[in-house]
């Protein structure tokens, strides 16, 4: 039997021991999620993960994939968080060979708490390694799913000086009229992050497309500038 299953059970047992019904109900309410929670804080979950990786060693990519998918398919939300913890913990497996697994997870990512980490820390990282995968971002921006549209933007978030500014610009303008706050906020967030790399590019992009970009997108993109100006005043 794979060592992954005992590792998952080990984490589940600790989640049960640390869980709180009252905290679980509040977490479920705050997230407006149908999925159940154990009611375990991020700090306690982090300790459980540290215990688990001491308990069991993940030493090949097959077990890495099994671990992520077993946890992601769990009944409780914290199991998905642990899948992301595990996904981010092993950089040696964050490669093209894991992309299909990440896509399988993305198919059921249903809120910012899971989708954003998955896309920015795992999917976006692999896309940066293999630019041919940018075709997925084009497909996602044309999707009817608000989560895939958000993913098509957020995948650029950590690309810094390697950002494909042509694709990012095209995607933002393609989605500029989208009515979803989730999409608009994501576009502003990515522009704001890229300002640290190329402020002139972002400022010019906003100025040249002022009539197309929503106020929300523009506010998010210039959030740091606005905060600095308010501080000076």
N, C-alpha and C positions, 0 to 999 in steps of 0.2 A: 504494500500500500504506500502511496506517495506520502512523503513527510508533510506535504502541504495541508492535507486534511486535519491531522492532529494540531498543526499550527493554527489553523482557522478555529478549531474547537477550543484551543487554549485561549485565544483572544475572546471568543464568544463567552466563555465561562467567566473571564475577568470583567467583561462588559456587564454581564448579569450581576456580578458581585458589587460593582461600582455604580450601578444604575439607580435612578430615582424616578418614581412614577410622576411626582409633581414636576420635576425638571423636564421629564420626557414630554409631558403634556404642554408645558410652556414652549419647549423647542418646536414641537409640532405646530403649535398655534402661530408662533412667530414666523415660521417658514411657510405657513399656509400649505403644509404638505399632507398628503394622504398617507405617506409612509410612516411607520411606527418608529419611535426612538427608544433607546435604552434610558436616556437621560444621563449621559456621561459627558462631562466637560471636556473641552479640548486638551486641557492639561492632563487630566486623568487618562484620556485616550492616548496621548503621547507616551505616557509611562507604560501603558499596556503594550503599545507597539514596541517600545524598547525591550520590554521583557520578552516579547515574542521573538524578536530577531536574535536574542540571546538563546532562547529555547530551541530555535530551529534555524539552520543556515540555508539560505536560498543561494545555491551555487551554480545554477544554470538557467538559461532563458526559458526553458519549458516550465520549470517550477515557478519562475517569476510570472509567467502568463497564467498558470493555474491559480496562483495565489490571488492575483488581481481579479480574475473572473469569479472565483469562489466567493471572495469578499463582496464584490460588486453585486452579486446575485442574492445577497443576504436579505432577510426580511426587514432588518433595522437599518436606519440611516447611518448610524455610526460605522456600520460595516462598509458602507461606501466610502466614508471618510478614511477608514483604514486602508481600503484599496488604493486610494489616492496617496496616502502616506507611504505605502509600499511602492507604488509606482514611482514616486519621486525619490525614494531612498536609494534605488539601485541605478545610478547613471549609466553603468556599463550595458544595461539592457534597454536603454531609451534610444532605440535605433529603428531603422526601417523594418526590422524583423518583428517589432512589437506594434507596428502601426495598425494592423488589422484588429489587434486586441483593443487598442485604444478606440478604434472606430466602433467596435462592438459595445464598448462602454458608452460612447457618445450617443448611440442610438436610443439609450434609455435615460440619458442625463436630462433632468426635468426642472432644474432650478439653478440659480447662480451659485449656490453653495458647492455644487459638484461640477457643473459644466465649466465654470471659469477656471478652476484649478486644472481640470483635465485638459482643457484647450490650451491654456497659456503655458503650463509647465511640462506637458507631455506631448500633445499633438503638435503644438507650435514648434517645439524643439526638434521633432523629427522632420517637419516640413522645412525647417531651416537647413537641415542636413541634405535634403533631396528636393530641389526646387521643382522637380516634375510633379511633386505632390500638391503643388499650388493649384492644380486643376480642381482639387476638391473644394478649395475656397471659392472658386468661381461657381461650382455647382451649388454650394451651400448658400451663397448670397442670392441665388435664384430660387431657393426653396420656399415653400409655404410655411415652413417651421420657423418660428421666431428664434428658437434655440440654435438652429443651424445658421441662420442669418447672423446672430450674435457671434457664433463661432467663427464665421468667415472673417470677421473683423478682429476679434480678440486673439486669433492665432498669430497676429503680427506683434503682439504686445512686447515681448522680450527680445525682439530681433535687433534692436538698437541700430548700429551702423550697417547691419546687413539687411535692413528692412527693404523690401521691394516696394519702393515708394510709388512706382507706376501702378502696381496691382492694388496697393492700399488706397491710392487716390481714386482709382476706377471703382473700387468696391464702395467707398464712402459716397461717391456721387451716385452710384447705382442705387444705394439704399437711402439717399438723402431725404426722400419723401416718405419713407416708411414711418408709420404712425406709432410704432412700438417704442416706448421709453427705454426698454431693454436694449434695443438696437441703437437708438440715439446716444444713450449713455456710453455704450461700448465704443462707438466711433469717437466720441469726445475723449474718452479715457486713453485710447491708443494714440490719438493725436497729441494729447498732453504728455504721454510718455516719450514720444518721439521728439518733442520740443527739447528734451535734454541733449539730444544728439544734433539736431539741426533746427534751431529756433526760427531761423529765417524761412526755411521751407514751410513750416507749419503756419507761421503768421501770414505768409504770402498765399498759401492755399486757402486759409480762412477768408482773407481779404478778397481774393479773386472769386470766391464762391459764396460770398456773404448772403446773397439772396436765395441760395439753394440750401444752405445748412440751417438747421433749426436752431433756435436760441438755446435749447438744452445742449445740443452738440457743441455749440460755440462756448457755452459756459464751462462745460467739462474740459474742453480743450485748453482753455485759458485759466483754469482754476488756480494754478500756482501764481500766475501773474496777478490775478485779482486779489489773492490773499496778501501778496507782497505789497501791492498798492494800498490796500486797506490798512496794513500795518504802518506804512510810512505816513499815511494821513493821520 
